[in-house]
Amino acid sequence: CKFTYWEGHLLHFITGITPLHRDIHLGIRKRNDLFAHISDEELYSKMRKFWIPLGDRKPGQFFEVNGIPIVEWKAGDLIEFQSRWPHCGATCGPDARNALVLTGTTIKK
């Protein structure tokens, strides 16, 4: 990814939903003092996001980006999407849904 600043988050969803939302990357910008380098207007052109499922899709698992359901993911797939696009997920089957989310930028301070 060649990120200069990045964060990774492991997600473990037993049951429940992640409501439809857009990311504003407030945390990574705050923790890395990036507000002077990434304005709100530049946010989506300078930040990148990857969703990496850690298991194959099972019945009752759901992930949607910009109104398009991602229906057949495999463990290790690398799915990049614009975090300005609305996205959501749900786990309503018997198996947990696990993923790694990488967020970062290639800017230099």
C-alpha positions as CSV (number, residue, x, y, z in Angstrom):
1,C,0.0,0.0,0.0
2,K,3.0,2.3,0.5
3,F,1.2,4.0,3.4
4,T,3.2,6.7,5.3
5,Y,0.6,6.7,8.1
6,W,-1.8,3.8,8.6
7,E,-3.9,2.0,11.1
8,G,-5.3,-1.6,11.2
9,H,-8.4,-2.8,13.0
10,L,-9.4,-6.3,13.6
11,L,-13.2,-6.7,13.5
12,H,-15.0,-9.6,15.2
13,F,-18.8,-9.5,14.8
14,I,-20.7,-12.3,16.5
15,T,-24.2,-11.0,15.7
16,G,-25.5,-7.5,14.8
17,I,-25.2,-4.8,12.3
18,T,-22.8,-2.0,11.3
19,P,-25.3,0.7,10.2
20,L,-24.9,2.4,6.9
21,H,-22.3,5.1,7.2
22,R,-19.4,7.0,5.6
23,D,-16.0,7.3,7.2
24,I,-14.4,10.6,8.1
25,H,-11.2,9.1,9.5
26,L,-11.2,11.4,12.5
27,G,-9.2,9.0,14.7
28,I,-6.3,8.4,12.4
29,R,-6.1,12.1,11.5
30,K,-6.1,13.0,15.2
31,R,-3.7,10.3,16.4
32,N,-1.2,11.2,13.7
33,D,-1.6,15.0,13.7
34,L,-2.7,15.0,10.1
35,F,-5.4,17.8,10.2
36,A,-3.0,20.4,8.8
37,H,-2.1,18.0,6.0
38,I,-5.5,16.5,5.2
39,S,-8.4,18.9,5.2
40,D,-12.0,17.8,5.2
41,E,-12.2,18.8,1.5
42,E,-9.2,16.6,0.6
43,L,-10.1,13.7,2.9
44,Y,-11.4,11.2,0.3
45,S,-8.6,11.9,-2.3
46,K,-5.8,11.4,0.3
47,M,-7.1,8.5,2.4
48,R,-7.4,4.8,1.3
49,K,-9.3,2.0,2.9
50,F,-9.1,-1.8,2.5
51,W,-11.5,-4.4,3.9
52,I,-9.9,-7.9,4.1
53,P,-12.2,-10.7,5.3
54,L,-10.5,-13.3,7.5
55,G,-12.9,-16.0,6.6
56,D,-14.9,-17.1,3.6
57,R,-18.5,-15.7,3.6
58,K,-21.0,-17.8,5.4
59,P,-24.8,-17.8,5.4
60,G,-26.2,-14.8,7.2
61,Q,-23.1,-12.6,6.6
62,F,-23.5,-9.4,4.7
63,F,-21.4,-6.5,3.5
64,E,-22.5,-3.7,1.2
65,V,-20.6,-0.8,-0.4
66,N,-22.4,2.1,-2.3
67,G,-25.6,0.1,-2.6
68,I,-23.8,-3.0,-4.0
69,P,-23.7,-6.1,-1.9
70,I,-20.4,-8.0,-1.7
71,V,-21.8,-11.5,-1.7
72,E,-19.1,-14.0,-2.3
73,W,-15.9,-13.1,-0.5
74,K,-13.1,-15.4,0.4
75,A,-10.6,-15.2,3.2
76,G,-7.8,-12.9,2.3
77,D,-9.6,-11.0,-0.5
78,L,-8.4,-7.4,-0.7
79,I,-11.3,-5.1,-1.2
80,E,-10.5,-1.4,-1.6
81,F,-13.3,1.1,-1.7
82,Q,-13.8,4.8,-1.3
83,S,-14.8,5.5,2.3
84,R,-17.0,8.4,1.0
85,W,-19.3,5.6,-0.3
86,P,-21.9,4.5,2.2
87,H,-21.2,1.0,3.5
88,C,-22.7,-1.3,6.1
89,G,-22.5,-4.9,7.2
90,A,-24.4,-7.5,9.2
91,T,-23.9,-10.8,10.9
92,C,-27.2,-12.7,11.5
93,G,-26.1,-16.3,11.0
94,P,-24.5,-18.7,13.4
95,D,-20.9,-17.9,12.4
96,A,-18.9,-14.8,13.4
97,R,-17.7,-12.4,10.7
98,N,-14.1,-11.4,11.0
99,A,-12.2,-8.9,9.0
100,L,-9.1,-6.7,9.0
101,V,-9.6,-3.0,8.0
102,L,-6.5,-1.0,6.9
103,T,-6.8,2.7,6.6
104,G,-4.0,5.0,5.6
105,T,-2.5,7.7,3.5
106,T,0.7,8.2,1.4
107,I,1.2,11.9,2.3
108,K,4.5,13.1,3.7
109,K,4.4,15.7,6.5
